[in-house]
Structures are given as structure tokens and as C-alpha cells.
Amino acid sequence: LTMTFRYPRVGCIIALLLAISPKSVTVAFQHHHNVQTPHKLPTKQAFPIPMVVEAAVVLSLTFGTIGPAHAASIGGNLERGQELFTNNCASCHVGGMNVMKEKKTLRKDALEKFVGLDEEKVKAFVQESGQHKRLIFPKVPGGKFTDEDYTDVVTYIVDQATGDKW
């Protein structure tokens, strides 16, 4: 049986919870840019304690990983997103605020309430916003963000929000 997961510990948890012998499971850990590296789980001999205890230990060690779910990243360039945001967006959204619509900030609680933390949804919201469509970004060639620009900026915004960095 082969399973693919973004986070290695999740694969171990699922294997344990499904009572699949870890000896028979290969988990492919998915890294950025969809590169997959297969890894074998330890053999049953490496887990001398009962399966239920194993699952409890793994769950306790990984609770933060499987806790409140955040959507997978859309693969934007965080550093470039920060640069684009600083040069083009910060005048209205300094510190994650919103000078036009006071309640619709870029902070985690507001994003969750109005859009969600899924980067695809945030990107679609920003791209379809009438205000953003009308804006001219003088520091961007042609004055308009490309799809890649939006991906990078949204990656930065969601990273700031989910990490409480604003």
C-alpha cells in the first residue's frame, strides 16, 4: 500500500490508526513543487508496544501538525511576495490592516471570517476584488499584477496571517 501525504507524521498516524502493519506501508512525502521522496516506515519490530499505544504516542507528538488545518500552500515565493506586498500593497494594508474597509484586515481572524485561510480562495478574492482590478501598481511592469505576482503576494499574506506576524 502506498500513501502520499504532505506531512510525514500524518502518514504514520493514518497507517497506525488503520491498523495497517507499518512494515507494509510506503509513505511518499510530498515536498514543494510536487517532488515526492518515498520513505519506508519502520518495521513492526521497531514498535514493541501495542498498536493503540503507538497511535496515542504518535497523535500526542503530532497534535500541532494535525491540529487546526491550514490549506496547502499554492507554492508562491514568500520573499518575492513580501517584496511585492511592501512595494505595492502596504500603502493600504500596512501591518495587515485595511485603510479602505476597516473590518476586512489581513489578520487571521478577519481572513477566516471573510474569505478563509485557503490560499486559492484568498487569491481568487484578491484578484476579483473591484478595488484591486482598478488599481495601477506603478512598481510592477505594465502596472498590473500577473497571476504569479498574485500567487506570491497571497503566499506572503497567508503566511503572515497564520503565523500571527502582522
matplotlib code that plots the C-alpha trace (Angstrom):
import matplotlib.pyplot as plt

x = [0.0, 1.4, 0.0, 1.0, 0.9, 2.3, 3.4, 5.3, 3.8, 0.3, 1.1, 2.4, -0.7, -3.1, -1.1, -1.3, -5.0, -6.0, -4.1, -2.0, 1.2, 3.8, 6.1, 3.8, 3.3, 5.4, 4.7, 5.7, 6.4, 5.3, 7.7, 7.4, 7.0, 5.4, 8.7, 8.0, 10.5, 9.4, 10.3, 9.7, 8.0, 9.9, 9.3, 6.9, 9.9, 10.7, 7.4, 7.4, 4.4, 0.7, -0.8, -3.2, -0.3, 1.6, -1.3, -1.7, 2.0, 2.2, -1.0, 0.4, 3.7, 2.0, -1.1, 0.3, 0.8, -2.8, -4.4, -6.3, -6.0, -4.5, -4.8, -1.8, 0.4, -0.1, 3.6, 4.3, 7.7, 7.5, 10.4, 9.1, 5.6, 7.0, 8.7, 5.6, 3.5, 5.8, 6.2, 2.6, 0.1, 1.4, 0.1, -3.4, -2.6, 0.2, 0.7, -2.1, -4.7, -7.1, -7.5, -10.5, -12.5, -11.6, -13.0, -11.6, -8.0, -5.4, -5.2, -6.0, -9.4, -10.6, -9.4, -11.0, -14.3, -14.5, -12.5, -10.9, -7.2, -7.1, -4.6, -6.6, -9.7, -7.7, -6.0, -9.4, -10.9, -8.0, -7.9, -11.7, -11.9, -13.1, -10.6, -7.7, -8.8, -8.9, -5.5, -2.4, 0.7, 3.5, 6.3, 5.1, 5.8, 2.6, 1.0, -0.9, 0.0, 0.5, -1.0, 2.4, 2.6, -0.8, 0.4, 3.5, 1.6, -1.1, 1.5, 3.1, -0.3, -1.5, 2.0, 1.8, -1.8, -1.4, 1.9, 0.3, 3.1, 1.1]
y = [0.0, 3.4, 6.6, 10.2, 12.9, 16.5, 15.9, 12.7, 12.3, 12.3, 9.2, 7.4, 8.3, 7.1, 3.9, 3.3, 4.2, 2.0, -0.8, -1.4, -3.1, -0.3, -2.9, -3.0, 0.8, 3.1, 6.8, 9.3, 12.7, 15.5, 18.5, 21.8, 21.6, 18.2, 16.3, 13.0, 11.1, 7.7, 6.6, 3.2, 3.3, 1.4, -2.3, -3.7, -4.7, -1.0, -0.6, -3.1, -1.6, -2.3, -0.6, 1.5, 3.0, 3.6, 5.6, 7.6, 8.4, 9.5, 11.6, 13.3, 14.1, 15.4, 17.2, 20.5, 19.1, 17.8, 20.4, 23.4, 22.7, 25.2, 24.7, 23.6, 26.4, 27.3, 27.4, 31.1, 32.7, 34.1, 36.5, 37.9, 38.1, 40.2, 42.5, 42.9, 43.5, 46.1, 48.0, 47.8, 46.8, 48.2, 51.7, 50.4, 47.3, 48.4, 45.9, 43.8, 46.5, 47.8, 51.5, 51.2, 48.6, 48.7, 45.3, 43.4, 43.3, 40.7, 39.3, 35.7, 36.2, 38.5, 36.3, 33.3, 35.2, 36.8, 34.5, 31.7, 30.7, 28.6, 30.4, 29.6, 31.3, 34.3, 34.6, 34.5, 37.0, 39.5, 39.0, 39.5, 42.5, 45.5, 47.8, 45.6, 45.3, 49.1, 49.7, 50.5, 49.3, 51.7, 49.5, 46.5, 46.3, 47.2, 48.4, 45.1, 42.0, 38.8, 35.6, 34.7, 38.1, 37.3, 33.8, 35.3, 38.1, 35.7, 33.2, 36.1, 37.4, 33.9, 33.2, 36.5, 35.8, 32.2, 32.9, 35.9, 38.0, 41.1]
z = [0.0, -0.9, 0.6, -0.3, 2.4, 2.6, 6.2, 7.2, 10.6, 9.1, 7.1, 10.2, 12.1, 9.4, 9.0, 12.7, 13.1, 10.2, 11.9, 8.8, 9.5, 9.2, 7.5, 4.5, 4.1, 1.9, 2.5, -0.1, 1.5, -0.8, -0.8, -2.6, -6.3, -6.1, -5.7, -4.0, -1.9, -0.8, 2.7, 4.3, 7.7, 10.5, 10.7, 13.3, 15.5, 15.9, 17.7, 20.6, 22.3, 21.4, 18.3, 20.4, 22.5, 19.3, 17.9, 21.1, 21.2, 17.6, 18.0, 21.0, 19.3, 16.2, 17.5, 16.3, 12.8, 12.5, 14.7, 13.1, 9.4, 7.1, 3.4, 1.4, 0.0, -3.6, -4.0, -4.1, -3.5, 0.1, -0.3, -3.6, -2.2, 0.7, -1.7, -3.9, -0.9, 0.6, -2.7, -3.8, -1.1, 2.1, 1.5, 2.0, 4.1, 6.4, 9.2, 7.8, 8.2, 5.6, 5.2, 2.9, 4.8, 8.4, 9.4, 6.4, 7.6, 6.5, 10.1, 10.7, 12.3, 9.6, 6.8, 8.4, 8.7, 5.3, 3.0, 4.8, 5.0, 1.8, -0.4, -3.6, -2.1, -0.9, -4.3, -6.1, -3.7, -4.2, -8.0, -8.3, -6.0, -7.9, -6.0, -6.9, -10.5, -10.8, -9.2, -11.1, -9.4, -10.6, -9.4, -11.5, -15.2, -17.0, -13.8, -13.2, -11.2, -13.1, -11.9, -10.5, -8.7, -7.0, -6.0, -4.4, -2.6, -1.3, -0.1, 1.9, 3.2, 4.4, 6.0, 7.9, 9.0, 10.0, 11.8, 13.7, 12.2, 11.4]

ax = plt.figure().add_subplot(projection="3d")
ax.plot(x, y, z, "-o")
ax.set_aspect("equal")
plt.show()
